[in-house]
């Protein structure tokens, strides 16, 4: 395959080579699309954290009863002991105590960073999808030309 940034004359490739290029591009587009969806999910989780801090902690009254999740489907009653500080999951199982204000700043920065990554990835996915469409069109033209050439040869015999 060509190095990054190099142009390939698709017309010079055989049908088999075009099929391989198409298969590779299909895989890349699928992988990039999955990554895009995962980034959007992560961004939404950070937005949920912001809402949880604003609605669940910052506006809560101390000693107000709430439900504490032990698992995704098991909750126990509890009380919020401190409305000024929260534990923030900063990744790979590490938690840092932050003020609610600093936690909000942290999550907003994460949302913004992921937003930039999503936009960059979206551009890459669109570029790959355009390349895929071009390869599919050239492949279709070659297959049609091959069929027409085969029919003309069969008529001459």
C-alpha positions as CSV (number, residue, x, y, z in Angstrom):
1,X,0.0,0.0,0.0
2,X,1.2,3.6,-0.5
3,X,2.7,5.7,2.2
4,X,0.5,8.3,3.9
5,X,-0.2,11.3,1.6
6,X,0.7,9.4,-1.6
7,X,-1.9,9.3,-4.4
8,X,-2.8,6.0,-6.1
9,X,-4.2,5.8,-9.6
10,X,-7.2,3.5,-8.8
11,X,-7.8,2.9,-12.5
12,X,-4.4,1.1,-12.7
13,X,-5.4,-1.4,-10.0
14,X,-6.9,-4.7,-10.8
15,X,-10.4,-5.7,-9.6
16,X,-8.8,-7.9,-7.0
17,X,-6.6,-5.1,-5.7
18,X,-9.5,-2.7,-5.6
19,X,-11.5,-5.3,-3.6
20,X,-8.7,-5.6,-1.1
21,X,-8.5,-1.8,-0.8
22,X,-12.2,-1.6,-0.3
23,X,-12.1,-4.3,2.4
24,X,-9.3,-2.4,4.2
25,X,-11.2,0.9,4.0
26,X,-14.4,-0.8,5.2
27,X,-12.5,-2.1,8.3
28,X,-11.0,1.3,8.9
29,X,-14.3,3.1,8.6
30,X,-15.9,0.6,11.0
31,X,-13.2,0.9,13.6
32,X,-13.1,4.7,13.4
33,X,-16.9,4.8,13.6
34,X,-16.8,2.7,16.8
35,X,-14.2,4.9,18.3
36,X,-16.3,8.0,17.4
37,X,-19.3,6.4,19.2
38,X,-17.2,5.5,22.2
39,X,-15.9,9.1,22.5
40,X,-19.5,10.4,22.3
41,X,-20.5,8.0,25.1
42,X,-17.6,9.1,27.2
43,X,-18.5,12.8,26.6
44,X,-22.1,12.1,27.7
45,X,-20.8,10.4,30.9
46,X,-18.8,13.5,31.8
47,X,-21.9,15.6,31.1
48,X,-23.8,13.3,33.4
49,X,-21.2,13.9,36.1
50,X,-21.6,17.7,35.8
51,X,-25.4,17.3,36.2
52,X,-24.8,15.0,39.2
53,X,-22.6,17.5,40.9
54,X,-24.9,20.4,40.1
55,X,-28.2,18.6,41.1
56,X,-27.0,16.0,43.5
57,X,-24.2,17.7,45.5
58,X,-24.1,21.5,45.0
59,X,-27.9,21.9,45.6
60,X,-28.2,19.2,48.2
61,X,-28.8,20.0,51.8
62,X,-26.5,18.2,54.2
63,X,-28.1,15.2,55.9
64,X,-30.7,15.0,53.1
65,X,-31.4,11.3,52.4
66,X,-30.3,9.9,49.0
67,X,-29.7,6.6,47.3
68,X,-26.1,5.4,47.0
69,X,-25.4,2.9,44.1
70,X,-23.5,-0.2,45.2
71,X,-24.0,-1.8,41.7
72,X,-25.8,-0.8,38.6
73,X,-29.0,-2.2,40.1
74,X,-28.5,-2.1,43.9
75,X,-28.9,1.1,45.9
76,X,-28.8,1.7,49.6
77,X,-30.0,4.8,51.6
78,X,-27.4,7.2,52.6
79,X,-26.7,10.8,53.6
80,X,-24.4,13.3,52.0
81,X,-21.8,14.2,54.7
82,X,-19.9,16.9,52.8
83,X,-21.4,19.1,50.0
84,X,-18.2,21.0,49.4
85,X,-15.9,18.1,48.3
86,X,-16.3,15.2,46.0
87,X,-14.1,12.3,44.9
88,X,-13.4,12.5,41.2
89,X,-12.3,9.4,39.1
90,X,-9.4,10.7,37.2
91,X,-8.8,7.3,35.4
92,X,-7.3,3.9,35.8
93,X,-8.9,3.5,39.3
94,X,-7.4,6.7,40.8
95,X,-9.7,9.1,42.7
96,X,-8.8,12.6,43.7
97,X,-10.7,14.7,46.2
98,X,-11.7,18.1,44.7
99,X,-14.0,20.9,45.6
100,X,-17.3,20.8,43.7
101,X,-16.2,23.9,41.8
102,X,-12.9,22.2,40.8
103,X,-14.7,19.0,39.9
104,X,-17.0,20.9,37.6
105,X,-14.0,22.6,35.9
106,X,-12.3,19.2,35.5
107,X,-15.4,17.7,33.9
108,X,-16.0,20.7,31.6
109,X,-12.3,20.5,30.5
110,X,-12.8,16.8,29.7
111,X,-16.0,17.5,27.8
112,X,-14.2,20.1,25.7
113,X,-11.2,17.9,25.1
114,X,-13.4,15.0,24.0
115,X,-15.4,17.4,21.8
116,X,-12.2,18.4,19.9
117,X,-11.3,14.7,19.5
118,X,-14.8,13.9,18.3
119,X,-14.6,16.6,15.7
120,X,-11.1,15.5,14.5
121,X,-12.2,11.9,14.3
122,X,-15.4,12.9,12.5
123,X,-13.3,14.6,9.8
124,X,-11.1,11.5,9.5
125,X,-14.2,9.2,9.2
126,X,-15.7,11.4,6.5
127,X,-12.4,11.4,4.6
128,X,-12.2,7.6,4.8
129,X,-15.8,7.2,3.8
130,X,-15.3,9.5,0.8
131,X,-12.2,7.4,-0.2
132,X,-14.4,4.3,0.2
133,X,-17.0,5.7,-2.1
134,X,-14.4,6.5,-4.8
135,X,-12.9,3.0,-4.6
136,X,-16.4,1.4,-4.8
137,X,-17.2,3.5,-7.9
138,X,-14.0,2.6,-9.7
139,X,-14.5,-1.0,-8.8
140,X,-18.1,-0.9,-10.1
141,X,-16.9,0.7,-13.3
142,X,-14.2,-2.0,-13.8
143,X,-16.7,-4.8,-13.1
144,X,-19.2,-3.3,-15.6
145,X,-16.4,-2.9,-18.2
146,X,-15.3,-6.5,-17.7
147,X,-18.9,-7.7,-18.1
148,X,-19.4,-5.6,-21.3
149,X,-16.0,-6.9,-22.7
150,X,-17.1,-10.5,-21.9
151,X,-20.4,-10.0,-23.7
152,X,-18.8,-8.4,-26.7
153,X,-16.3,-11.3,-26.9
154,X,-19.2,-13.8,-26.6
155,X,-21.1,-12.2,-29.4
156,X,-18.1,-12.4,-31.8
157,X,-17.6,-16.1,-31.3
